[in-house]
């Protein structure tokens, strides 16, 4: 282990930036060059087929066989012209990552001749093995059939790996019996639901609105470490984070890394990674150092939400592949290092109409501001009503380490709206008893026509808020950096759509009673402002006072994943998802089981890593150092020196090492035994709870003793690469 460590540091010091040659000086020259986008479609499809395909994409209508054959032929022609020899249905199973099975265009004709074939049937549908992916009991091993189905709304693209090029076709993934086994299928359903609900509410304000698009911009944070240092840490390799490692004297306390000059090797990596992303149509615009040492961020321009999620999944893959070329390893774990910031995936979410209006941006006219308030207040109400479900949507073993400190939001779901908007909502609440009649100018009377002026400076941020309004969009900051954003977006789309439909029904009921439309809208919004006030919080989300205040307000503070995931299948969530046909009962409970199993397995891996490192590396090294100290004391006494202060201190160190080794060995053994007991429990939830409540209790005990040993043991054979070496050496 020591040889590995010193060799790693030697390699790091020899590294130089990898030379990157861009396709052109202008990004616009090669942006989307590896995407079967509009220009590629237009150049390879006849005018009629091109129009039919665009109509099918825009309206969501089915692609018939003739059109599918034409598109498949055009894709093959385009892909082969770009050097592709294979194609794959690219999908997002419930592993949280992407999956692909490559097939060659090559086939043999009936006469034995070699041909390049790609038919519409192969484009539209494929059949991967469904039993080997997480399915929550939906499929048995002997029931392997599953289907991937083409998603025309997300364009195909070409990926190059080890010199070979493959045409990737975004698809959904379902079982033979029709249940969704992926993230994309329910995401598409939720997007359709929120669009229909938003269009219906928009009809109160603008009859020309016929389509509402959910837009999403996903900021991606990540750590970057040298590959040699990564390989020298078994815990990083196996668990994605350092389970042991003393905090360095200099971490992030000087705040000198944030927005600082980007190191040269990292800068070369970023240029390369961005170029590959741009070729694939990912609209990256921002790059910078993040707060923690070796932490960075990239951010794209917002896109339609389905495409944004696909691009983010692709982005994580590109990060990893390009990093390998630059002798780096990208760490997407939410908390890879103790004592510094973790990484998140900030999801900037909004709704836009076909008339060019962002429904979360205040307008210049009173009517536009009433529409803005309608969507804004309804969203806040939805978050208040389904806060626990939002918490469940971002729950994972790794995100549990991040939530609650170092600019990550707490586990308490709350909404930040800013001082100026708070004043608007408070004013609306105060006017609840203000008499309004049909002859009143309600816009003027309630000050709605003044909103643009009030919101002029409403751009402040609260980095401790999990769900913050940032001027013209909501930023869901609690999503983990390694997560598939679909999980959070499915929930957000669904709860907002449900609340919009409730709003529409309530307004129509008041209008049926004879109230003027504007008055009815304002009456419902007032009730929403009052009933959802508890979820609005503008202060420090990390403070103990907020925990106490949140409890008084009736807000949940669910710290651990198993308890958070319970909310996914409680009565309210089940009724919501099933009523809107996002999930059926079987799909919902399967996902609950899959997420619990994922939690258990990740904690189990960490427990094994901790046990292995402690038993086979740390204890032997500490024992060897202790033996050196004993031999030193014996030698001093043998030459006739009397015990002095140095001897006494050394004896104390020997005893301290013994105490820590006893604690480590005892608790590793106990942890192993507890894990064996937990693994025999058949009920997944009970097993997950036992891992949380009992197995995890040994983690901190063992780590604390290892931390203390690391301060005591002054030996070059100490098996862990020093934390500061990992963090600061590029």
C-alpha positions in Angstrom: 0.0 0.0 0.0 2.8 2.4 0.9 4.5 1.7 -2.5 1.2 2.5 -4.2 1.0 5.8 -2.4 4.5 6.9 -3.1 4.3 5.8 -6.7 1.0 7.7 -7.1 2.5 10.9 -5.8 5.5 10.4 -8.1 3.1 10.0 -11.1 1.1 13.1 -10.1 4.2 15.3 -10.0 5.2 14.1 -13.5 1.8 14.9 -15.1 1.5 17.6 -17.7 -1.7 19.0 -19.3 -2.9 16.9 -22.2 -2.9 18.9 -25.4 -6.4 19.4 -26.7 -7.1 20.2 -30.4 -10.6 21.7 -30.9 -12.5 21.0 -34.2 -12.8 24.7 -34.7 -12.2 28.0 -32.9 -15.9 28.6 -33.0 -18.2 26.3 -31.0 -21.0 27.0 -33.4 -19.0 25.3 -36.2 -19.2 21.9 -34.6 -22.1 22.2 -32.1 -24.5 19.2 -32.6 -22.3 17.7 -35.3 -22.8 14.2 -33.8 -26.6 14.6 -33.4 -29.3 13.5 -35.8 -31.0 16.9 -35.3 -33.1 19.1 -37.6 -30.4 19.7 -40.2 -29.4 16.1 -40.4 -33.0 15.0 -40.7 -33.7 17.7 -43.4 -30.7 16.6 -45.4 -31.4 12.8 -45.3 -35.3 12.7 -45.3 -37.7 13.7 -48.1 -39.7 16.9 -47.5 -42.9 14.9 -46.8 -41.2 12.5 -44.3 -39.4 15.3 -42.6 -42.7 17.2 -42.1 -44.5 14.0 -40.9 -41.7 13.3 -38.4 -41.7 16.9 -37.0 -45.5 16.7 -36.7 -45.3 13.4 -34.8 -42.7 14.8 -32.4 -44.6 18.0 -31.7 -48.0 16.4 -31.3 -46.9 13.1 -29.7 -48.7 11.1 -32.4 -47.6 7.6 -33.3 -45.0 7.0 -36.0 -46.4 4.7 -38.6 -44.3 1.9 -40.2 -43.6 3.7 -43.4 -42.3 6.7 -41.6 -40.3 4.5 -39.2 -38.6 2.8 -42.2 -37.8 6.1 -43.8 -36.3 7.6 -40.6 -34.3 4.4 -40.0 -32.8 4.5 -43.5 -31.9 8.2 -43.0 -30.4 7.6 -39.6 -28.3 4.7 -41.0 -27.1 6.8 -44.0 -26.2 9.7 -41.7 -24.5 7.5 -39.0 -22.4 5.5 -41.5 -21.3 8.7 -43.1 -20.0 9.7 -39.7 -18.2 6.4 -39.3 -20.7 4.5 -37.1 -20.7 0.7 -37.6 -23.2 -0.2 -34.8 -26.4 1.1 -33.3 -27.9 0.8 -29.8 -31.1 1.6 -28.0 -29.8 3.9 -25.2 -32.0 3.7 -22.1 -32.1 4.6 -18.4 -32.9 1.5 -16.2 -33.4 1.8 -12.5 -29.7 1.4 -11.8 -29.5 5.3 -12.1 -27.1 5.0 -15.0 -27.6 4.4 -18.7 -27.6 1.1 -20.6 -26.9 0.0 -24.1 -26.6 -3.2 -26.2 -24.8 -2.7 -29.5 -25.9 -4.3 -32.7 -24.0 -4.0 -36.0 -25.6 -2.6 -39.2 -23.9 -5.5 -40.8 -26.0 -8.5 -41.8 -26.1 -11.3 -44.4 -28.7 -11.2 -47.2 -30.6 -14.3 -48.4 -27.9 -14.9 -51.0 -25.1 -14.7 -48.4 -23.9 -11.2 -49.4 -22.8 -8.8 -46.7 -25.2 -5.9 -46.3 -25.7 -2.9 -44.1 -29.3 -3.0 -42.8 -31.3 -0.9 -40.3 -35.1 -1.2 -40.6 -37.8 0.8 -39.0 -38.7 -2.2 -36.8 -35.2 -2.1 -35.3 -35.5 1.6 -34.7 -38.9 1.5 -33.0 -38.4 -1.5 -30.7 -35.7 -3.8 -29.3 -35.7 -6.6 -26.8 -33.1 -6.5 -24.0 -33.1 -8.8 -21.0 -35.5 -7.3 -18.4 -34.7 -9.7 -15.6 -31.1 -8.6 -15.0 -32.0 -5.0 -14.3 -33.6 -3.8 -11.1 -37.3 -4.5 -11.3 -38.6 -4.8 -7.7 -40.0 -8.2 -8.3 -41.9 -7.3 -11.4 -39.9 -9.8 -13.5 -38.5 -13.1 -12.5 -35.2 -14.5 -13.9 -37.2 -16.9 -16.1 -39.4 -14.1 -17.3 -36.6 -12.1 -19.1 -38.5 -10.3 -21.9 -38.5 -6.5 -21.9 -38.8 -3.9 -24.6 -37.1 -0.6 -25.4 -39.1 1.8 -27.5 -37.9 4.8 -29.5 -38.4 8.3 -28.0 -38.6 10.5 -31.1 -38.6 13.7 -29.0 -34.9 13.1 -28.0 -32.6 13.0 -31.0 -30.3 10.1 -31.8 -26.5 10.8 -31.4 -23.2 9.2 -32.1 -20.8 8.2 -29.4 -17.1 7.5 -30.0 -15.3 5.1 -27.7 -11.9 3.6 -28.3 -12.1 4.7 -31.9 -15.4 3.0 -32.6 -18.5 5.0 -33.3 -22.0 3.9 -32.3 -25.4 5.4 -33.2 -27.4 5.8 -29.9 -31.2 6.0 -30.0 -32.9 7.3 -26.8 -35.6 4.9 -25.7 -38.0 4.0 -22.9 -37.7 0.6 -21.2 -40.7 -1.4 -20.2 -41.4 -5.0 -19.1 -43.2 -7.6 -21.2 -46.3 -6.9 -19.1 -46.1 -3.2 -19.7 -44.7 -1.8 -16.5 -42.0 0.9 -16.7 -38.6 -0.3 -15.8 -36.8 3.0 -16.4 -36.9 6.7 -15.5 -37.8 8.1 -18.9 -41.3 6.5 -19.4 -42.8 8.0 -16.2 -40.9 11.3 -16.9 -42.6 11.6 -20.2 -46.0 10.9 -18.6 -45.4 13.6 -15.9 -44.4 16.1 -18.6 -47.6 15.4 -20.5 -49.6 15.8 -17.3 -48.1 19.1 -16.3 -48.4 20.5 -19.8 -52.1 19.7 -20.0 -52.8 21.1 -16.5 -50.8 24.3 -17.2 -52.6 24.8 -20.6 -56.0 24.6 -18.8 -55.0 27.2 -16.2 -53.5 29.4 -18.9 -56.9 29.5 -20.6 -58.0 31.8 -17.8 -55.5 34.4 -19.1 -54.7 33.7 -22.7 -56.8 31.6 -25.1 -53.9 31.5 -27.6 -51.9 29.2 -25.3 -52.1 25.7 -26.7 -48.9 24.2 -25.4 -46.7 24.5 -22.3 -43.2 23.2 -22.2 -41.3 22.3 -19.1 -37.8 23.7 -19.2 -34.9 22.5 -17.2 -31.3 23.6 -16.7 -29.2 21.1 -14.7 -26.0 22.4 -13.0 -23.5 19.6 -12.4 -21.0 19.6 -9.6 -18.2 17.1 -9.4 -14.7 16.4 -7.9 -11.7 15.7 -10.0 -8.7 13.8 -8.7 -5.6 12.3 -10.3 -6.2 8.7 -11.4 -3.1 7.4 -9.6 -4.3 8.9 -6.3 -7.7 7.4 -6.9 -6.3 3.9 -7.6 -4.3 4.1 -4.3 -7.5 4.5 -2.3 -9.5 1.2 -2.1 -12.4 3.1 -0.5 -12.7 5.6 -3.3 -12.6 2.8 -5.9 -15.2 0.6 -4.2 -17.5 3.1 -2.4 -16.9 6.4 -4.3 -15.8 8.2 -1.1 -13.1 8.0 1.5 -14.4 6.2 4.5 -11.2 7.0 6.4 -8.9 10.0 6.2 -8.0 12.7 8.6 -9.1 16.3 7.6 -6.2 18.4 6.4 -4.9 21.5 8.1 -6.0 23.5 5.1 -9.3 22.5 3.5 -11.7 25.1 2.2 -11.7 27.5 5.1 -9.8 30.2 3.2 -12.4 30.1 0.4 -9.6 30.6 -2.1 -10.6 27.8 -4.5 -14.1 29.1 -5.3 -14.1 30.9 -8.7 -10.3 30.8 -8.6 -7.9 30.3 -11.5 -8.6 26.9 -13.0 -5.5 24.6 -12.8 -3.9 24.0 -16.1 -4.5 20.2 -16.2 -8.1 20.7 -15.2 -8.5 23.5 -17.8 -7.3 21.2 -20.5 -9.8 18.5 -19.3 -12.6 21.0 -19.3 -11.9 22.2 -22.8 -11.9 18.6 -24.1 -15.0 17.6 -22.2 -16.9 20.6 -23.3 -16.0 20.0 -27.0 -17.2 16.4 -26.8 -20.4 17.7 -25.1 -21.0 20.4 -27.7 -20.6 17.8 -30.5 -23.5 16.0 -28.9 -25.7 19.0 -28.7 -25.3 19.6 -24.9 -25.4 23.4 -24.6 -22.7 23.8 -21.9 -22.0 27.5 -21.2 -20.4 27.8 -17.7 -17.4 26.3 -16.0 -15.7 27.2 -12.7 -14.0 26.1 -9.6 -16.5 25.2 -6.8 -16.0 25.8 -3.1 -14.2 22.6 -2.0 -10.7 21.9 -3.2 -10.7 19.9 -6.4 -14.4 20.5 -6.9 -15.8 22.0 -10.1 -19.0 22.8 -11.8 -20.5 23.0 -15.3 -23.8 24.3 -16.3 -25.8 24.3 -19.6 -28.4 26.6 -21.1 -31.9 25.4 -20.2 -33.7 23.0 -22.5 -36.9 21.0 -22.8 -36.9 18.8 -19.6 -36.8 15.4 -21.3 -33.9 16.4 -23.4 -32.2 18.1 -20.5 -32.3 14.9 -18.4 -31.0 12.8 -21.3 -28.2 15.3 -21.8 -27.3 15.2 -18.1 -27.1 11.4 -18.1 -24.9 11.6 -21.2 -22.8 14.4 -19.6 -21.9 12.2 -16.7 -20.7 9.5 -19.0 -18.7 12.0 -21.1 -17.1 13.4 -17.9 -15.9 9.9 -17.0 -14.5 9.0 -20.4 -12.7 12.3 -21.0 -11.3 12.2 -17.5 -9.6 8.9 -18.3 -7.8 10.5 -21.2 -6.4 13.2 -18.9 -5.4 10.7 -16.2 -8.2 12.0 -13.9 -11.1 10.3 -12.1 -14.4 12.2 -11.8 -16.1 11.7 -8.5 -19.9 12.2 -8.6 -20.5 10.9 -5.1 -22.4 13.5 -3.1 -19.9 13.5 -0.3 -16.6 11.9 -1.4 -14.5 13.7 1.3 -15.2 14.5 4.9 -15.0 18.1 6.1 -15.6 19.9 2.8 -18.6 20.7 0.6 -20.4 17.9 -1.1 -21.7 18.0 -4.7 -25.3 18.5 -5.9 -27.2 18.8 -9.1 -29.2 22.0 -9.1 -32.3 21.6 -11.2 -33.6 25.0 -12.5 -37.2 24.3 -13.5 -39.8 26.5 -15.2 -42.8 26.4 -17.6 -43.0 28.3 -20.9 -45.9 28.7 -23.3 -46.1 28.4 -27.1 -46.7 32.2 -27.1 -43.2 32.8 -25.7 -44.2 33.5 -22.0 -42.2 32.2 -19.1 -45.0 31.5 -16.6 -42.7 32.2 -13.6 -41.6 35.6 -14.9 -43.5 38.7 -13.8 -44.9 40.7 -16.7 -45.4 44.4 -17.5 -49.2 44.3 -17.4 -51.5 43.5 -14.4 -53.1 40.5 -16.2 -49.7 39.0 -16.8 -48.8 39.4 -13.1 -51.9 37.7 -12.0 -51.0 34.8 -14.2 -47.4 34.8 -12.8 -48.8 34.8 -9.2 -51.2 32.0 -10.1 -48.4 29.6 -11.2 -45.9 30.9 -8.5 -48.3 30.5 -5.6 -49.7 27.2 -6.9 -46.2 25.7 -7.0 -45.5 26.9 -3.4 -48.8 25.3 -2.4 -47.8 22.0 -4.2 -44.4 21.9 -2.4 -46.1 22.4 1.0 -48.7 19.8 0.3 -46.3 17.2 -0.9 -43.0 18.2 0.8 -42.4 14.6 2.1 -42.8 13.2 -1.4 -40.2 15.7 -2.7 -37.8 14.6 0.1 -38.4 11.0 -1.1 -37.5 11.9 -4.7 -34.0 12.9 -3.8 -33.3 10.2 -1.1 -30.2 8.0 -1.4 -27.4 6.6 0.8 -24.9 9.1 -0.7 -27.1 12.1 -0.6 -27.7 11.5 3.1 -24.1 12.4 3.7 -24.5 15.7 2.0 -27.8 17.2 3.1 -27.6 19.7 5.9 -24.3 21.5 5.7 -21.7 23.2 3.5 -24.1 24.9 1.1 -26.2 21.8 0.7 -29.8 22.2 1.7 -31.2 20.4 4.8 -33.5 17.4 4.8 -36.4 19.8 5.7 -38.2 20.7 2.5 -38.9 24.5 2.4 -39.3 27.2 -0.2 -37.3 30.4 -0.4 -39.1 33.2 -2.2 -37.0 36.3 -1.3 -37.9 39.5 0.7 -39.8 41.3 -2.1 -42.0 38.3 -3.0 -42.7 37.7 0.7 -44.0 41.2 0.9 -46.3 40.5 -2.1 -47.6 37.3 -0.5 -48.1 39.0 2.9 -50.0 41.8 1.3 -52.2 39.3 -0.5 -52.8 37.6 2.8 -53.7 40.9 4.5 -56.3 41.7 1.9 -58.2 38.5 2.5 -60.9 40.5 4.3 -60.8 43.3 1.8 -64.3 43.6 0.1 -64.1 43.1 -3.6 -67.0 43.4 -6.1 -67.4 43.1 -9.8 -66.9 46.8 -10.3 -63.5 47.0 -8.6 -60.2 47.2 -10.5 -58.8 44.2 -8.5 -55.4 44.5 -10.1 -55.0 48.1 -8.8 -56.7 47.5 -5.5 -54.4 44.6 -4.6 -51.2 46.2 -6.0 -50.8 43.4 -8.6 -49.9 46.0 -11.3 -46.8 47.0 -9.3 -45.2 43.6 -9.2 -42.4 44.3 -11.8 -41.1 47.2 -9.6 -41.3 45.1 -6.5 -39.4 42.3 -8.0 -36.8 44.4 -9.6 -34.1 43.4 -7.1 -35.5 39.9 -6.3 -32.4 38.0 -7.3 -30.9 37.1 -4.0 -30.1 33.5 -3.3 -30.4 31.3 -0.2 -28.0 28.4 -0.6 -29.5 26.6 2.4 -32.9 26.3 0.7 -33.8 23.1 -1.0 -36.4 24.8 -3.3 -35.7 28.4 -4.1 -37.4 30.9 -6.4 -34.6 32.7 -8.3 -36.4 35.4 -10.2 -38.0 33.5 -13.2 -37.6 29.9 -12.2 -37.5 27.5 -9.2 -34.2 25.9 -8.3 -34.4 22.4 -6.7 -31.1 22.3 -5.0 -31.5 19.1 -3.0 -31.0 16.7 -6.0 -27.8 14.7 -5.5 -24.8 15.0 -8.0 -24.9 11.3 -9.0 -28.7 11.1 -9.3 -30.8 10.7 -12.4 -32.8 14.0 -12.3 -35.9 12.2 -13.6 -36.8 11.0 -10.2 -37.1 14.5 -8.8 -38.6 15.9 -11.9 -41.3 13.2 -12.1 -42.4 14.2 -8.6 -42.2 17.9 -9.1 -44.1 17.8 -12.4 -46.8 15.6 -10.9 -47.4 17.6 -7.7 -47.5 20.9 -9.6 -49.9 19.5 -12.2 -52.1 18.1 -9.5 -52.2 21.5 -7.7 -52.9 23.4 -11.0 -55.9 21.1 -11.7 -57.2 21.7 -8.1 -56.8 25.4 -8.7 -58.7 25.3 -11.9 -61.6 23.4 -10.4 -61.7 25.7 -7.4 -61.8 28.8 -9.6 -64.5 27.4 -11.8 -66.6 26.5 -8.7 -66.4 30.1 -7.5 -67.2 31.4 -11.0 -70.3 29.1 -11.1 -71.4 30.9 -7.9 -71.4 34.2 -9.7 -67.9 35.6 -8.9 -65.9 37.5 -11.4 -63.1 35.4 -12.8 -60.3 37.7 -11.4 -62.0 37.8 -8.0 -62.3 34.0 -8.0 -58.7 33.5 -8.9 -57.5 35.9 -6.2 -59.7 34.2 -3.6 -58.2 30.8 -4.3 -54.7 32.3 -4.3 -55.3 33.9 -1.0 -56.3 30.6 0.5 -53.2 29.0 -0.9 -50.9 31.7 0.5 -52.4 31.3 3.9 -52.5 27.5 4.0 -48.9 27.0 2.6 -47.2 29.8 4.6 -45.5 27.2 6.8 -43.3 26.0 4.0 -41.9 29.4 3.2 -38.5 30.1 5.0 -36.0 32.8 4.3 -33.4 32.2 7.0 -30.4 29.8 7.7 -31.5 26.3 6.9 -28.5 24.9 8.9 -29.4 26.4 12.2 -30.8 24.4 15.2 -33.4 27.1 15.5 -34.8 26.3 12.1 -35.1 22.6 13.0 -37.1 23.6 16.1 -39.2 26.1 14.1 -39.8 23.6 11.3 -41.1 21.1 13.9 -43.5 23.8 15.3 -44.7 24.5 11.8 -45.4 20.8 11.2 -42.7 20.3 8.6 -40.9 16.9 8.5 -37.2 16.5 9.0 -36.5 13.0 7.6 -32.8 12.5 7.8 -32.4 8.9 6.5 -33.3 7.4 3.2 -35.3 4.4 4.3 -37.8 6.6 6.3 -37.8 9.1 3.5 -38.7 6.4 0.9 -41.7 5.4 3.0 -43.4 8.6 1.7 -43.2 7.2 -1.8 -45.8 4.5 -1.1 -47.9 6.1 1.6 -51.6 6.6 0.9 -51.3 10.2 -0.4 -48.5 9.5 -2.8 -50.0 6.2 -4.1 -53.3 8.0 -4.7 -51.6 10.9 -6.5 -49.4 8.8 -8.8 -52.0 6.2 -9.6 -54.8 8.8 -10.2 -52.7 10.6 -12.8 -51.4 7.4 -14.4 -47.7 8.2 -13.7 -47.2 4.8 -11.9 -49.6 1.9 -11.2 -49.5 0.4 -7.8 -47.1 -2.4 -8.9 -44.6 0.0 -10.4 -44.7 2.3 -7.4 -44.0 -0.5 -4.9 -41.4 -2.0 -7.1 -39.5 1.3 -7.2 -39.8 1.6 -3.4 -38.2 -1.9 -3.1 -35.5 -1.1 -5.7 -34.5 2.1 -3.9 -34.4 0.4 -0.6 -32.2 -2.4 -2.0 -29.9 0.1 -3.6 -29.5 1.8 -0.2 -28.8 -1.5 1.6 -26.2 -2.6 -1.0 -24.3 0.7 -0.9 -24.1 0.7 2.9 -23.1 -2.9 2.8 -20.3 -2.1 0.3 -19.0 0.7 2.6 -19.2 -1.7 5.6 -17.1 -4.3 3.8 -14.6 -1.6 2.7 -14.3 -0.3 6.3 -13.9 -3.8 7.7 -11.3 -4.7 5.1 -9.2 -1.5 5.4 -9.4 -1.6 9.2 -8.5 -5.3 9.6 -6.0 -5.8 6.8 -4.3 -2.5 6.5 -4.8 -0.2 9.5 -4.5 -2.6 12.4 -1.3 -4.3 11.0 0.4 -1.0 10.3 -0.6 0.5 13.7 0.6 -2.7 15.4 3.9 -2.6 13.6 4.4 1.0 14.7 3.5 0.1 18.3 6.1 -2.7 18.2 8.7 -0.1 17.1 7.8 2.0 20.1 8.0 -1.0 22.5 11.4 -1.9 21.0 12.5 1.7 21.5 11.6 1.7 25.2 13.2 -1.7 25.7 16.4 -0.5 24.0 16.6 2.7 26.2 16.2 0.6 29.4 18.7 -2.0 28.2 21.4 0.6 27.9 20.7 1.8 31.5 18.7 5.0 30.8 16.1 5.8 33.4 12.5 6.5 32.5 12.0 10.1 31.8 9.2 12.3 30.3 9.9 11.0 26.8 9.6 7.4 28.0 6.3 8.2 29.8 4.9 9.9 26.7 5.9 6.9 24.6 4.3 4.5 27.0 1.1 6.5 26.9 1.2 6.3 23.1 1.6 2.6 23.2 -1.4 2.3 25.5 -3.5 4.6 23.4 -2.7 2.6 20.3 -3.8 -0.5 22.1 -7.1 1.1 23.2 -7.9 2.3 19.7 -7.0 -1.0 18.1 -9.3 -2.8 20.6 -12.1 -0.4 19.7 -11.6 -0.9 16.0 -11.3 -4.7 16.1 -14.3 -5.1 18.5 -16.5 -2.9 16.4 -15.5 -4.3 13.0 -16.4 -7.8 14.4 -19.7 -6.5 15.8 -20.5 -4.8 12.5 -19.9 -7.9 10.5 -22.1 -10.0 12.8 -24.9 -7.3 12.7 -24.7 -7.3 8.9 -25.2 -11.1 8.8 -28.3 -10.8 11.0 -29.7 -7.9 8.9 -29.1 -9.9 5.6 -31.3 -12.7 6.9 -34.3 -10.4 7.2 -36.7 -11.0 4.2 -38.6 -7.7 4.4 -36.6 -5.1 2.4 -37.7 -2.2 4.5 -37.0 -3.9 7.8 -33.5 -4.8 6.5 -32.9 -1.2 5.4 -34.0 0.1 8.8 -31.6 -2.3 10.6 -28.7 -1.1 8.4 -29.6 2.5 9.3 -30.2 2.1 13.0 -27.7 -0.6 13.8 -25.0 -1.3 11.2 -24.3 2.4 10.6 -23.8 3.0 14.3 -20.4 1.1 14.0 -19.2 3.3 11.2 -18.5 6.4 13.2 -17.1 4.5 16.1 -14.5 2.8 13.9 -13.8 6.0 12.0 -13.2 8.1 15.1 -10.6 5.6 16.4 -8.9 5.4 13.0 -8.7 9.2 12.9 -7.0 9.3 16.3 -4.6 6.5 15.2 -3.7 8.5 12.1 -2.6 11.4 14.4 -0.6 9.0 16.5 1.0 6.6 14.0 4.0 8.4 12.5 4.9 5.7 9.9 5.5 5.9 6.2 3.7 2.6 5.9 0.4 4.1 7.0 -1.9 2.6 4.4 -4.0 5.7 3.6 -3.1 8.3 1.0 -3.0 11.5 3.1 -6.2 13.5 2.6 -4.3 16.7 1.7 -2.2 14.8 -0.9 -5.5 13.6 -2.5 -7.0 17.0 -2.5 -4.3 19.4 -3.5 -1.9 17.6 -5.8 -3.0 17.8 -9.4 
